[in-house]
Amino acid sequence: PAELSIAQAKLARAEQAMKRDDYVNARIYAEQAEVDAKYAWTLAENARTQRAAAEVDKSINALRQELQRRGQ
């Protein structure tokens, strides 16, 4: 995902800043990387949840159809 790539890039910037003893920017980039990584995780978790919900809906619809066939 693009969001995870952004987080990784900011983490790399943080590491570079640390090597330059630029601790202020290192901290800023590290904090931004953390936020971006959490956002990427949230998007991935949301997608997983949506897939699971779609599977449940599919199963419910299959059960309804089966009940309708048996009820007729």
Order of alpha helices (4+ residues) and beta strands (2+ residues): alpha-alpha
